[in-house]
Amino acid sequence: MSLFNLFKNKQKSVKEIAGIQFDYPEQIGLIGMPKDNEVFQSATNVMDITVIERPYKDTSYREVYVVDFNLVSELKNTDYKVKRMDVVKTEKGQLGIVLQSKNYSNSWIDSNLEAMELSREQPIYVT
């Protein structure tokens, strides 16, 4: 059982256990791969989306802002990224989006893309 589920089942928060309050952007629950131990399906390559990503405070999280395509010409190339947008639906009926880099160089993104492609065909279970 993951620590998250252990905390959830015992109804203890990370703050209670570690004495630390972790700060994260509100959008973290809507953007990103489904959590471990969730069954989900996906619609892949729904669209290309232009975003600006900014660090969130002093954390490893990023805030993501969608850019109107008509405004892209006003920005420097280094200010924005074009990403592939996938939509995921968990067995609990929760919808979310996964933004994948179109140009990447690490295996972590490869495994995410593989999971997205598999879940397009059939529900999969993330562990």
N, C-alpha and C positions, 0 to 999 in steps of 0.2 A: 504494500500500500504506500502510495506516495506521501511525503510529509504534508503536502497540501490537503489531501483527503483525511489524513490523521488529524490535522488541526481542525478541519471542517467538522469531522465527526465528533470531536471532543469539544467543539464550539469554542476553541481558543484561537485568538488571533496571533499573528506574528508578533504584534506589539506586546501582547501578554507574555509570550514565550521568550522572545529575545530581548524585550525591553526597548525595542527600536521601532519607530514608525517609518516604514518605507514609503516614500513619496513617489507617485507615478502619475502620468497624464491620464485624464479621464478616458481618453479614447483607447487605452490599452486593451480594454475588453472587447472592442469592436474590430480592431485591426490586428492581424497576425494569425498564425497557425492555431488550430484548436488545441486546447490543453491536453495533456496526457490523459489517457483512459477515457477519451471521448470518441464515439463513433460518429463519422461525418461523411457527407457526400459533397461534391463540388461541381461548379460550372467553371470551366477554365477558359482563360483568355477572353474574358467578357469584354474587355476593352483595354486600350492603352490609356494611362492616366498620367498627367503631369503634376508633380508634387514638389513642394519645398519641404525639406526636413531640417529641423533645428534641434539641437540638444535640449533636453528638458532639465533645467536647473543643473545640479552637479551629479547627475545620474547617467547611467548608460542608455536610458530611454531617449527616444526622439519624438517630438511633436511633428505631426504630418499635416501639411496644409495643401489642399487641392488648388491648383492654379487654373484659372480660366484659360483655355487654349488661345483665345484672342490676345491675352496679355503676355504670352511667352516671348513674343518678339521684343518686348520691352526689357527683358531680363538678360543677364549675362549667362552663357552656357553653364558656368560653374554654379549658378544659383538654384538650378532646378534639375530634376531627374525625370525621365520618362520610365514608368514602371508598368508591368503587366498586372492587371487586376483580376483576381479569381474570387468567386463568391462561394462561401462554405455554409452548409446547414448541418447542425448537429442533430443527433437523434432526439434531443429535447426541443427541437424546433427553433433554436437560436441561430440567427443569421450573422455572418461576419464577413469581412473582406480580408484577403491576403494580397499584399503588394509585393511582387517579386521583381528584383532588378532584371532588366533586359540584358545588360552586360554585366557579367559576374565572373569571378575567378576563384570561387571556393566550393568545396563539396557540400557544405551545409545547405546552400541554395539548391544544389542538385538533388539532395534528398527531399527537400520541400517540393520541388517541381515533380519529382517521381510520385510523391504522396498525392499531389493534386491530380496528376494524370490518372493514377489508379482509382482515386475516389470519384472520378468522373464516370467510370464504368460501374462501380459497385461501392457500397458502403465499406469504409475501412476503419480499423481500430488503431488509435495512436497509443504507443506505450513508451 
